[in-house]
Amino acid sequence: MDKKVMFPIKAAALLLTIVALLLPATTYSQELLTLEQAIKIGLENNYSIRIADRQDDIASNNVTLGNAGFLPTVDGRATRLFNENNSRQEFSGREPIERTGASSNNLSSSVNLNWTLFDGMGMFINYDRLKALEKAGKLFTRETVENTVADITDAYFEVVRQEGKIKALEDAIAISKARIDLTEAQYEVGVSAKVEILRAQVDYNTDRSELLNQQESLQNARITLNQLLGRDPNITFDTEDSISVDKTLAIGNMNAGLTGANPLLQRLQLNRELAHLDVKAVRASRFPVIGFTSAYNFSRNEAEPLNDFQARFNRNHGYNYGLTLSVPIFNGFNINRQAQNARIAVETSELEYRQVQNQLESELARAYSRYANRLQLLELEESNVLLAEENANIALERYRLGLLTSIELREAQRNQLVAENRLIDIRYEAKAAETELKRLSSSLVTTP
């Protein structure tokens, strides 16, 4: 056969690269974004994490002795009043006395102190509640961080998956282009028909159409990742070209992590503690409240006297102090109602904890089953890809020698593409199952 029939695959791949550079919506020489860098950017910029962090700050700020009721309250007040009065006074045996525009002014001020000394240990219960709410806020932030890291990890490897599918399509297009050149060369020497060239061009255009659709999927995956990273969705980047799956995860370790470290379960456990604190708070409301009160008062009054017995100037100042006692006697059985509701809340929180625990254990079991299954499929698909690649290479060589029809070559080519895409999908699914297992067992994010 003529030498010009020979068309190396590498040459076809080089030509494909030149053609792809001319295609729209494709960016090259972009910055490489690693998974570690993506997680770092996400932890700094992700809006959900930043909102949870602010809420955590509020809960921490609330943990004070004053907010719990341990410290006294001191209020200062001041009043200045001006009056102008008209009066008429009548007496027996005397002429009436009339005054017009009699003015007066009054200045008063006070400083009041109130301090609860005993409220049935209610202030201690309030302080324990504030600390529990602070801990719950930190757990919610940690849960948000773990969920966000899991989402970023899945989104990152989704980009890797879509990039891998583009590479598989580019390899398929390289074969399709080589087929066109071989068919044209065979046509020129009279061993192939024009219809074969047309069929090869149709298949080539079909592959290019799939590539354009795949580029759209890749761009959407990049936008999703940029959104999770809290940055401009139009930022372009390249990712690592492989997905490494941890094949050493054991269900026993995952179950231990779920029980002892899952932040959602820990928050529900705190809800149980808060419900028990509510029961104690209701009991505390049955006790009397003893308080200390003190005040300093000052008042001054200047007035034009309306009669001979009224003082023109009056000033008083001094202080007082003492104890107050408030005893709950009857409030319409509301304390009994609150106590019943508090006990029901304790039972409800226990049921919620068990419900979520059962749900998470089921999710963990499903995730591990999916993880183990994908590991087996991964091994199988890796072998299938090698076979499909070898088969495609042999088919192309046989087609070059005229021993294989174009339809058979196309079938071998599509089988290779399907096998490569299936391997890419299985590897991504195995990684997603690994990520979910680590998220549920709180081993995805290491905390100091």
C-alpha positions as a printed Julia matrix, in Angstrom:
448×3 Matrix{Float64}:
   0.0    0.0     0.0
   1.11   3.59   -0.68
   3.07   5.3     2.07
   0.72   8.24    2.11
  -1.93   5.88    3.47
   0.0    5.75    6.74
  -1.34   8.24    9.25
   0.05   7.99   12.77
  -2.29   8.49   15.69
   0.05  11.05   17.29
  -0.11  13.21   14.19
  -3.89  13.08   14.32
  -3.86  14.08   17.97
  -1.58  17.04   17.16
  -3.94  18.15   14.4
  -6.89  17.79   16.78
  -5.15  20.02   19.31
  -4.68  22.73   16.67
  -8.34  22.48   15.68
  -9.5   22.56   19.3
  -7.57  25.77   19.89
  -9.83  27.4    17.34
 -13.02  26.19   19.03
 -14.93  28.72   21.19
 -15.44  28.51   24.96
 -12.13  26.7    25.55
  -9.34  28.26   27.6
  -5.79  26.97   27.78
  -2.75  27.83   29.87
  -5.0   28.38   32.88
  -3.97  28.37   36.51
  -3.89  24.93   38.11
  -6.28  24.66   41.06
  -5.58  21.79   43.45
  -8.17  20.31   45.8
  -6.28  21.67   48.83
  -6.3   25.17   47.33
 -10.0   24.92   46.52
 -10.84  23.89   50.1
  -8.68  26.69   51.5
 -10.42  29.28   49.3
 -13.83  27.84   50.19
 -13.16  27.95   53.94
 -12.22  31.62   53.62
 -14.92  32.79   51.22
 -17.92  30.43   51.36
 -20.97  32.43   52.43
 -22.58  29.62   54.44
 -19.43  29.25   56.54
 -19.1   32.99   57.05
 -22.75  33.29   58.16
 -22.39  30.35   60.57
 -19.2   31.89   61.94
 -21.02  35.17   62.67
 -23.81  33.3    64.45
 -21.17  31.46   66.46
 -19.7   34.83   67.51
 -23.13  35.96   68.74
 -23.57  32.81   70.85
 -20.09  33.3    72.33
 -20.79  36.95   73.15
 -23.93  35.92   75.04
 -22.02  33.82   77.57
 -21.61  36.41   80.33
 -22.48  36.52   84.01
 -24.57  39.62   83.41
 -26.66  37.94   80.72
 -27.24  34.99   83.07
 -28.5   37.3    85.83
 -25.6   37.15   88.32
 -24.73  40.85   88.27
 -26.77  43.78   89.57
 -28.43  46.39   87.39
 -27.9   50.11   88.02
 -30.15  52.75   86.45
 -29.83  56.51   86.57
 -32.74  58.89   86.0
 -33.1   62.67   85.89
 -36.15  64.92   85.36
 -36.53  68.69   85.01
 -40.08  70.16   84.98
 -41.28  73.73   84.52
 -44.79  74.86   85.46
 -46.79  78.07   85.15
 -50.15  78.24   87.04
 -53.04  80.62   87.55
 -54.93  80.25   90.84
 -57.84  81.73   92.81
 -58.32  81.0    96.52
 -61.36  82.09   98.57
 -61.44  82.18  102.38
 -64.21  82.8   104.9
 -64.16  86.39  106.01
 -61.32  87.37  103.69
 -60.92  88.68  100.23
 -60.15  86.1    97.5
 -56.52  85.69   96.49
 -55.76  85.44   92.81
 -52.4   84.66   91.28
 -51.59  84.78   87.6
 -48.52  83.27   85.99
 -47.11  81.67   89.13
 -44.08  79.73   87.89
 -42.29  76.8    89.43
 -39.6   74.32   88.41
 -38.62  70.96   89.73
 -35.37  69.01   89.39
 -35.19  65.37   90.43
 -32.63  62.6    89.91
 -31.99  59.14   91.24
 -29.65  56.19   90.98
 -31.28  52.77   91.54
 -29.59  49.44   92.14
 -31.31  46.05   91.97
 -29.5   42.78   92.56
 -31.03  39.31   92.62
 -29.38  37.33   95.41
 -31.34  34.11   95.13
 -33.8   32.86   92.5
 -33.89  29.13   93.1
 -30.54  28.65   91.27
 -32.17  30.03   88.12
 -29.16  32.2    87.27
 -26.86  29.16   87.35
 -29.25  27.31   85.07
 -29.28  30.29   82.68
 -25.48  30.35   82.6
 -25.34  26.62   81.81
 -27.88  27.21   79.04
 -25.79  30.0    77.52
 -22.7   27.8    77.53
 -24.64  24.95   75.92
 -25.92  27.33   73.21
 -22.34  28.51   72.61
 -21.2   24.9    72.18
 -24.16  24.22   69.87
 -23.14  27.23   67.77
 -19.61  25.91   67.4
 -20.95  22.49   66.43
 -23.22  24.07   63.83
 -20.25  25.95   62.39
 -18.24  22.73   62.3
 -21.13  20.9    60.63
 -21.37  23.68   58.04
 -17.61  23.47   57.41
 -17.73  19.68   56.96
 -20.72  19.85   54.62
 -19.1   22.63   52.62
 -15.79  20.75   52.33
 -17.72  17.67   51.14
 -19.6   19.78   48.58
 -16.37  21.41   47.39
 -14.69  18.0    47.1
 -17.58  16.58   45.06
 -17.73  19.7    42.88
 -13.97  19.67   42.34
 -13.91  16.06   41.2
 -17.0   16.71   39.08
 -14.81  19.18   37.16
 -12.09  16.52   36.95
 -14.67  14.04   35.66
 -15.93  16.39   32.97
 -12.36  17.21   31.94
 -11.62  13.48   31.72
 -14.61  12.98   29.44
 -13.35  15.77   27.21
  -9.99  14.04   26.93
 -11.74  10.78   26.07
 -13.72  12.56   23.36
 -10.56  14.19   22.03
  -8.99  10.74   21.71
 -12.09   9.54   19.88
 -11.96  12.56   17.56
  -8.3   11.81   16.86
  -9.31   8.33   15.7
 -12.17   9.77   13.65
  -9.77  12.23   11.97
  -7.29   9.48   11.27
 -10.11   7.45    9.75
 -11.0   10.34    7.41
  -7.4   10.66    6.24
  -7.07   6.91    5.75
 -10.36   6.78    3.83
  -9.35   9.7     1.61
  -5.98   8.08    0.92
  -7.69   4.8     0.07
 -10.16   6.61   -2.17
  -7.3    8.26   -4.06
  -5.73   4.87   -4.82
  -9.1    3.41   -5.75
  -9.63   0.97   -2.89
 -12.44   2.9    -1.16
 -15.7    4.51   -2.21
 -16.79   8.13   -1.79
 -19.56   7.03    0.58
 -16.94   5.84    3.08
 -15.42   9.33    3.18
 -18.83  10.86    3.77
 -19.62   8.34    6.51
 -16.28   9.07    8.18
 -16.93  12.81    8.06
 -20.41  12.38    9.57
 -18.96  10.36   12.44
 -16.21  12.95   12.88
 -18.75  15.79   13.09
 -20.83  13.76   15.53
 -17.83  13.41   17.82
 -17.11  17.14   17.58
 -20.74  17.89   18.46
 -20.42  15.7    21.55
 -17.24  17.56   22.44
 -19.03  20.94   22.31
 -21.79  19.61   24.58
 -19.17  18.21   26.92
 -17.42  21.58   27.06
 -20.7   23.11   28.2
 -20.96  20.5    30.97
 -17.4   21.3    32.01
 -18.13  25.02   32.15
 -21.24  24.42   34.29
 -19.17  22.25   36.65
 -16.6   25.05   36.97
 -19.34  27.6    37.7
 -20.74  25.37   40.45
 -17.32  25.01   42.05
 -16.66  28.75   41.85
 -20.01  29.38   43.54
 -19.05  27.12   46.44
 -15.71  28.93   46.67
 -17.55  32.25   46.93
 -15.85  33.82   43.94
 -16.6   35.04   40.4
 -18.35  32.19   38.52
 -16.49  33.11   35.32
 -13.02  32.4    36.74
 -11.4   29.67   34.65
  -8.92  27.11   35.95
  -7.5   23.66   35.38
  -7.65  20.83   37.91
  -5.58  17.78   38.7
  -6.14  15.21   35.98
  -6.72  12.19   38.21
  -9.05  11.02   40.97
  -7.34   9.09   43.74
  -9.65   6.88   45.79
  -8.81   5.79   49.33
  -9.38   2.03   49.35
  -8.61   1.47   53.06
 -11.82   2.68   54.73
 -13.38   0.24   57.21
 -17.01   0.29   58.34
 -16.03  -0.19   61.99
 -14.0    3.01   62.09
 -16.77   4.85   60.27
 -19.39   3.76   62.83
 -17.15   4.84   65.7
 -16.66   8.25   64.11
 -20.38   8.64   63.54
 -21.23   7.95   67.17
 -18.44   9.96   68.74
 -17.75  12.88   66.41
 -20.69  13.64   64.13
 -21.58  17.31   64.87
 -25.28  16.87   64.09
 -25.63  14.11   66.67
 -23.65  16.17   69.17
 -25.97  19.13   68.64
 -28.99  16.92   69.23
 -27.35  15.66   72.39
 -26.99  19.28   73.49
 -30.68  19.76   72.75
 -31.37  16.99   75.26
 -29.26  18.81   77.83
 -31.11  22.06   77.12
 -34.43  20.27   77.62
 -33.25  19.01   81.01
 -32.17  22.57   81.89
 -35.71  23.74   81.06
 -37.05  21.23   83.6
 -34.67  22.63   86.21
 -35.66  26.18   85.33
 -39.33  25.4    85.92
 -38.48  23.9    89.3
 -36.46  26.99   90.15
 -39.47  29.21   89.45
 -41.27  27.63   92.43
 -38.73  29.1    94.87
 -38.95  32.61   96.3
 -36.77  35.34   94.82
 -34.64  37.4    97.19
 -33.12  40.62   96.0
 -31.18  43.6    97.25
 -32.32  47.09   96.31
 -30.85  50.5    96.95
 -31.32  54.0    95.6
 -30.04  57.54   95.98
 -32.64  60.28   95.34
 -32.33  64.02   94.91
 -35.11  66.54   94.29
 -35.28  70.34   94.27
 -38.38  72.49   93.81
 -38.59  76.25   93.33
 -42.02  77.92   93.15
 -43.75  81.24   93.59
 -45.94  80.57   96.65
 -49.66  80.72   96.16
 -50.25  81.44   99.85
 -48.36  82.14  103.05
 -48.11  78.5   103.96
 -46.38  77.32  100.76
 -42.57  77.05  100.68
 -40.7   78.99   98.02
 -37.78  76.51   97.92
 -37.69  72.84   98.82
 -34.81  70.34   98.48
 -34.56  66.68   99.47
 -31.79  64.15   99.01
 -30.77  60.85  100.57
 -30.5   57.14   99.98
 -32.3   53.96  100.89
 -31.53  50.27  100.83
 -33.16  47.0   101.76
 -34.15  43.5   100.74
 -37.05  42.37   98.61
 -38.83  39.04   98.75
 -41.12  37.67   96.07
 -42.95  34.4    96.77
 -44.93  32.62   94.02
 -48.27  31.63   95.53
 -50.64  31.03   92.64
 -50.4   31.84   88.94
 -53.24  29.87   87.41
 -51.4   26.51   87.46
 -49.02  27.81   84.78
 -45.97  26.39   86.53
 -47.51  22.92   86.48
 -48.25  23.33   82.77
 -44.7   24.5    82.07
 -43.3   21.54   84.02
 -45.39  19.07   81.99
 -44.3   20.69   78.72
 -40.66  20.62   79.81
 -40.85  16.89   80.55
 -42.5   16.29   77.15
 -39.71  18.3    75.52
 -37.13  16.03   77.18
 -38.85  12.94   75.77
 -39.16  14.59   72.36
 -35.46  15.51   72.26
 -34.56  11.92   73.11
 -36.75  10.63   70.28
 -35.26  13.16   67.84
 -31.76  12.06   68.79
 -32.58   8.39   68.21
 -34.37   9.18   64.95
 -31.43  11.13   63.5
 -28.96   8.55   64.81
 -30.88   5.79   63.03
 -31.06   7.91   59.88
 -27.33   8.64   59.89
 -26.46   5.0    60.57
 -28.62   4.02   57.58
 -26.94   6.64   55.4
 -23.55   5.38   56.53
 -24.47   1.78   55.71
 -25.71   2.78   52.26
 -22.63   4.91   51.63
 -20.29   2.08   52.61
 -22.19  -0.4    50.45
 -21.91   2.0    47.53
 -18.22   2.57   48.32
 -17.41  -1.16   48.41
 -19.38  -1.79   45.24
 -17.65   1.04   43.38
 -14.22  -0.28   44.38
 -15.06  -3.6    42.76
 -16.47  -1.9    39.68
 -13.41   0.34   39.52
 -11.1   -2.64   39.28
 -13.29  -4.19   36.59
 -13.6   -1.01   34.52
  -9.86  -0.36   34.64
  -9.37  -3.75   33.03
 -12.13  -3.06   30.49
 -10.53   0.2    29.4
  -7.23  -1.52   28.66
  -9.04  -4.12   26.59
 -11.1   -1.48   24.76
  -8.0    0.59   23.97
  -6.16  -2.44   22.61
  -9.2   -3.42   20.59
  -9.51   0.1    19.12
  -5.84   0.18   18.16
  -6.08  -3.21   16.49
  -9.28  -2.15   14.71
  -7.64   1.0    13.36
  -4.66  -0.97   12.1
  -6.9   -3.56   10.48
  -8.94  -0.77    8.9
  -5.72   0.75    7.55
  -4.89  -2.6     5.97
  -8.37  -2.91    4.53
  -9.31  -5.87    6.72
 -12.08  -4.12    8.65
 -15.15  -2.15    7.6
 -15.78   1.43    8.71
 -18.81   0.3    10.71
 -16.7   -2.18   12.67
 -14.05   0.47   13.27
 -16.69   2.89   14.49
 -18.07   0.26   16.86
 -14.62  -0.37   18.31
 -14.08   3.35   18.66
 -17.42   3.86   20.46
 -16.75   0.9    22.73
 -13.49   2.51   23.79
 -15.22   5.84   24.46
 -18.0    4.17   26.45
 -15.48   2.17   28.49
 -13.42   5.29   29.25
 -16.5    7.28   30.27
 -17.75   4.42   32.42
 -14.37   4.25   34.18
 -14.41   8.01   34.74
 -17.93   7.83   36.2
 -17.14   4.87   38.44
 -13.98   6.52   39.74
 -15.93   9.69   40.51
 -18.72   7.75   42.23
 -16.17   5.85   44.32
 -14.6    9.14   45.37
 -18.02  10.62   46.17
 -18.84   7.57   48.32
 -15.5    7.95   50.1
 -16.2   11.64   50.74
 -19.66  10.87   52.11
 -18.27   8.22   54.46
 -15.69  10.65   55.79
 -18.29  13.39   56.18
 -20.64  11.17   58.17
 -17.82   9.96   60.41
 -16.38  13.51   60.76
 -13.01  12.42   59.4
 -13.16  14.69   56.35
 -11.92  17.76   58.24
  -9.17  17.45   60.81
  -9.37  19.91   63.69
  -6.49  20.73   66.04
